[in-house]
Amino acid sequence: MRTPSERFADIPDYPFAENWFEVDLGDGLTARQHYVDEGPKDAPPVLLFHGEPSWSFLYRKMIPILADAGLRVLAPDLIGFGKSDKPDDIDYYTYARHVDWLKQWRSAVEPRPAALFVQDWGGLLGLRMLAHDPDLFACVVASNTFLPAGGTPSQAFLAWREFSRNSPDFRIGALLDRATATERSEAEIAAYDAPFPTEAHKAGARAFPSLVPVEDGMLGVEDNKAAWPALAAYDKPFLTLFGEEDPVTKGSEKFLIDRIAGTEGQPHRILPTCGHFCQEDQPEALAEGVIAMARRAGHLA
């Protein structure tokens, strides 16, 4: 499915030109993937990966800061989200397919080593990609994310998974508003609703929580277990900036810091007045963290 372009006509503070890439979905199907591409094309790249159930609008406050610092800023809308096309079958979405689709985009659009910022499902995808090809990532900033490989999920997560899959009242904008520490305007809430004009457009958003491999035996557990040794060995700058008021991933930063080599000696922070969607609450601190890591890595002068 394709969200009608008029749904995005009145998006506030999002002046970025549209860019498109055709993804091979498999099974003889293709989809258009939308992405933001700001800053000089020959500048050092930074990749901004969003999660569930947001889109590149989430990065609108960070993009100008990063571009002004001299970076080429690339923020894709995952398949099923934002302006990108959306398979309408919830069971068509899998963790492995999302990794493959994002790898296709990255290889075609910007194959050079890049700085990486990840949040929520952006980390489940981006950190897996890093483990597969660590030389393609100059540095990492991770916020409110993790790379799960089984275990026992919290009751709060199980409730969220059930709600996202089956609740008849699945309003995306309202979810984003509740998961930030600062208040969203009506126009911003509408911007998060814009990609999803019908229930069928929400298939990807409903699918994602059920794909998180938080229980032993789930698809993705063995793949993430296999990814962890390479991720742990990653010794380039790796910074964690987590939100103080995020009930979903609070404490997960310790697991990253304890296991990943590149986290040693970095100025990790727990950001105040910061909920799950940290890009809304603390965009300046996050952008400054990316710039600092890029400079520390020699990726940015």
C-alpha positions in Angstrom: 0.0 0.0 0.0 1.1 3.6 -0.6 0.1 6.5 1.7 -1.5 9.3 -0.4 1.0 12.2 -0.7 -1.7 14.7 0.5 -1.5 13.1 3.9 1.9 14.8 4.3 1.0 18.2 2.9 0.9 20.0 6.3 3.7 18.3 8.2 5.3 20.9 10.5 9.1 21.6 10.6 9.8 18.9 8.0 11.0 20.8 4.9 13.2 18.0 3.5 13.2 16.9 -0.1 11.9 13.5 -0.9 14.3 10.7 -2.0 13.3 7.2 -3.1 14.8 3.8 -3.4 13.2 0.7 -4.8 13.5 -2.3 -2.4 13.3 -5.9 -3.5 10.9 -7.3 -0.9 11.2 -10.9 -2.2 8.5 -13.1 -3.7 8.7 -11.0 -6.9 7.5 -7.9 -5.0 9.1 -4.4 -4.8 8.4 -1.3 -2.7 9.4 2.3 -2.8 11.4 3.4 0.3 11.5 7.0 1.2 14.5 8.7 2.9 15.8 12.1 3.9 19.2 13.1 2.5 20.5 16.4 3.8 23.9 17.9 3.6 26.6 17.6 0.9 26.7 14.2 -0.8 30.4 14.0 -0.4 30.3 14.8 3.3 31.0 12.1 6.0 27.6 10.2 6.3 25.5 9.6 9.4 22.6 7.1 9.4 19.6 7.8 11.6 17.4 4.7 12.1 13.9 5.1 13.6 11.8 2.5 15.3 8.3 1.6 16.2 5.8 3.2 15.3 7.6 6.4 14.1 9.2 7.6 10.9 11.9 10.1 9.8 9.7 13.0 11.1 11.1 11.9 14.5 14.5 13.2 13.4 13.4 16.7 12.1 15.1 18.5 15.0 18.4 16.6 14.8 18.9 16.7 11.0 19.7 20.4 10.7 22.2 20.3 13.6 24.0 17.3 12.1 24.0 18.8 8.6 25.3 22.1 9.9 28.2 20.3 11.5 29.3 19.0 8.1 27.7 15.6 7.9 25.6 14.0 5.1 22.4 13.0 7.0 20.5 10.0 5.9 17.2 9.0 7.6 15.2 6.3 5.9 11.5 5.5 6.6 11.5 1.7 7.2 9.2 -0.3 4.9 5.8 -0.1 6.4 6.3 3.3 8.0 6.4 7.0 7.0 6.2 7.7 3.3 7.6 4.3 2.4 5.3 1.6 0.9 3.5 -0.7 3.3 2.7 -4.4 2.8 -0.8 -4.8 4.3 -0.3 -8.4 5.6 1.0 -8.3 9.2 2.5 -11.7 8.8 4.7 -10.6 5.9 6.8 -8.6 8.2 9.8 -10.4 9.8 12.9 -9.4 11.6 15.1 -11.0 8.9 13.2 -9.3 6.1 13.6 -5.8 7.7 17.3 -6.3 8.1 17.6 -7.3 4.4 15.5 -4.4 3.2 17.5 -1.9 5.2 20.8 -3.4 4.0 19.6 -3.0 0.4 18.9 0.6 1.0 22.2 1.3 2.8 24.3 -0.5 0.2 22.8 1.4 -2.7 22.5 4.9 -1.2 25.6 5.2 0.9 28.1 2.3 1.1 30.9 4.3 2.7 31.7 3.9 6.4 29.1 5.9 8.3 28.3 7.2 11.8 25.2 5.5 13.2 22.4 6.7 15.5 19.8 4.1 16.6 16.7 4.2 18.8 14.1 1.5 19.5 13.8 -0.9 16.5 16.5 1.2 14.8 18.9 -0.5 17.2 17.5 -4.0 16.6 18.2 -3.5 12.9 21.3 -1.2 13.0 23.2 -3.2 15.6 22.6 -6.4 13.8 23.9 -4.7 10.6 26.9 -3.5 12.5 27.7 -7.0 13.7 27.6 -8.2 10.1 29.8 -5.4 8.7 31.6 -3.6 11.5 34.0 -1.8 9.1 31.1 0.0 7.6 30.4 1.9 10.8 32.7 4.6 12.0 31.0 5.2 15.4 27.7 4.6 17.1 25.3 6.5 19.4 22.5 4.3 20.9 19.5 5.6 22.7 16.6 3.6 24.3 17.4 0.4 22.4 19.0 -3.0 22.7 19.8 -6.2 20.9 17.7 -8.9 22.6 18.5 -12.6 22.4 15.8 -14.4 24.3 15.1 -14.5 28.0 12.0 -13.5 30.0 10.0 -10.4 28.9 8.5 -8.0 31.4 4.8 -7.9 32.0 4.8 -4.4 30.7 6.3 -5.5 27.4 3.9 -8.4 27.1 1.0 -6.0 27.6 2.4 -3.7 24.9 2.8 -6.6 22.5 -0.8 -7.7 23.1 -2.1 -4.2 22.7 -0.3 -3.4 19.5 -1.4 -6.7 17.9 -5.1 -6.7 18.9 -6.3 -3.4 20.3 -9.0 -1.8 18.1 -7.8 1.6 19.3 -4.3 1.8 17.9 -3.7 5.5 17.4 -0.1 6.1 16.5 0.1 9.9 17.2 -1.4 9.4 20.7 1.1 6.6 21.4 4.0 8.9 20.5 2.6 11.7 22.6 2.3 9.4 25.7 5.9 8.1 25.3 7.6 11.5 25.4 8.4 13.6 28.5 7.5 16.8 26.7 4.1 17.6 25.2 3.5 17.2 21.5 1.4 19.7 19.6 -1.8 18.7 17.8 0.1 19.2 14.5 2.9 16.9 15.6 0.5 14.2 16.7 -1.2 14.5 13.3 2.2 14.1 11.6 2.7 10.8 13.4 -0.8 9.7 12.3 -0.2 10.8 8.7 1.4 7.6 7.3 -1.5 5.5 8.5 -4.8 6.6 6.9 -6.5 3.2 7.3 -6.1 0.1 9.5 -4.5 -1.8 6.7 -1.6 0.8 6.6 -0.8 -0.1 10.2 0.2 -3.7 9.5 3.9 -3.0 10.0 3.3 -0.9 13.2 1.2 -3.7 14.6 3.8 -6.4 13.7 7.0 -4.9 15.1 6.4 -5.6 18.9 5.6 -9.3 18.1 8.9 -9.6 16.3 11.1 -8.5 19.2 13.0 -11.8 20.2 12.6 -11.4 23.9 11.7 -15.0 24.6 13.7 -18.2 24.1 12.8 -20.0 20.9 11.5 -16.9 19.0 12.7 -16.2 15.5 15.6 -13.8 15.7 17.0 -15.2 19.0 19.7 -17.4 17.3 20.6 -14.7 14.8 21.1 -12.1 17.6 23.1 -14.5 19.7 25.3 -15.1 16.6 25.6 -11.3 16.2 26.7 -10.5 19.7 30.4 -11.6 19.6 31.1 -9.2 16.7 29.0 -6.5 18.3 30.9 -7.0 21.6 34.2 -6.8 19.8 33.4 -3.4 18.1 36.1 -1.1 19.4 35.2 2.2 17.7 33.5 4.9 19.7 30.2 3.7 21.0 28.1 6.1 23.2 24.9 5.4 25.0 22.4 8.3 25.7 19.3 6.9 27.3 16.2 8.6 28.5 15.6 8.9 32.3 11.9 8.5 31.9 11.8 5.6 29.4 10.1 2.6 31.1 10.7 0.4 28.1 14.6 0.2 27.9 15.6 1.8 31.2 18.7 0.0 32.4 19.5 -1.6 29.0 22.4 0.9 28.6 24.3 -1.0 31.3 24.2 -4.2 29.3 25.6 -2.4 26.2 28.3 -0.6 28.2 29.4 -3.8 30.0 29.7 -5.8 26.8 30.8 -3.6 23.9 34.4 -2.7 23.7 34.0 0.7 22.1 31.9 2.0 25.0 35.0 2.2 27.3 35.8 5.7 28.3 32.9 7.3 26.5 30.8 10.1 28.2 27.6 8.0 28.6 24.6 9.9 30.0 21.1 9.3 31.3 19.2 12.3 29.8 16.7 14.1 32.1 13.2 15.0 30.9 13.5 12.3 28.3 11.0 9.6 27.5 11.2 6.7 25.0 11.1 8.9 21.9 14.3 10.8 22.9 14.6 12.6 19.6 11.6 14.7 20.6 12.7 15.4 24.1 16.5 15.9 23.8 17.4 16.4 20.1 20.3 18.8 20.8 22.0 16.4 23.3 21.6 13.5 20.9 23.0 15.4 17.9 25.9 16.7 20.0 26.7 13.2 21.0 26.8 12.0 17.4 29.0 14.9 16.4 31.4 14.2 19.3 31.7 10.5 18.5 32.2 11.3 14.8 35.1 13.6 15.7 36.5 11.2 18.2 36.5 8.5 15.5 38.1 10.8 13.0 35.0 10.5 10.8 34.4 14.3 11.0 37.1 17.0 11.2 
